[in-house]
């Protein structure tokens, strides 16, 4: 399931290479949908399960380091410069690197979710897969505009896709060999998901401020509750 969720990144890149840049309305709807599902799964399943398993201590031990790490990674990546072809290459590689770093904790979230409850793992895999689809599009579009060959774009996307199952393997190992780590890992997953939604997805949804993106958000919240 983590591999399928990761492959959504490659599918997004493949769609851009085959059909060109997707429409703005479609991307806004898809991002709103992903944000809604991720928010719903985090609030209704990840946080309560982590609380039941380890209480406030687990939430703090897992959540704060996860947010601090993601903030640090974002700050370190901001100065990156690839000053070629109008900045498109810089943008594409920056987005791709950020996605790779975010996919590791997302893969861990899928594994820990399955370790606690299969339905939770499936919900997380669905949410992360929907989230990865537009991420693949966002990576491929600027690289294509920067003149990168399609084969190289697909290879880069395959590397990004592999980060999700790699994170799942790490999360599974932690759950098997150190069961007390499950609660903090759930809290870390909740924090990582929340950070991605607040930092990346919701700003786009609010910026669009259209009924399309808001509809996607509402549908995602409902789907997350049903998943």
NORKA-V231389 format. One record per helix or strand of 2 or more residues. SS is the DSSP state (H for helix, E for strand). FROM is the first residue (numbers start at 1). TO is the last residue. If there is no record, write none. Layout:
SS;FROM;TO, SS;FROM;TO
This chain:
H;2;19, H;24;78, H;85;116, H;118;145, H;150;177, H;181;208, H;211;226
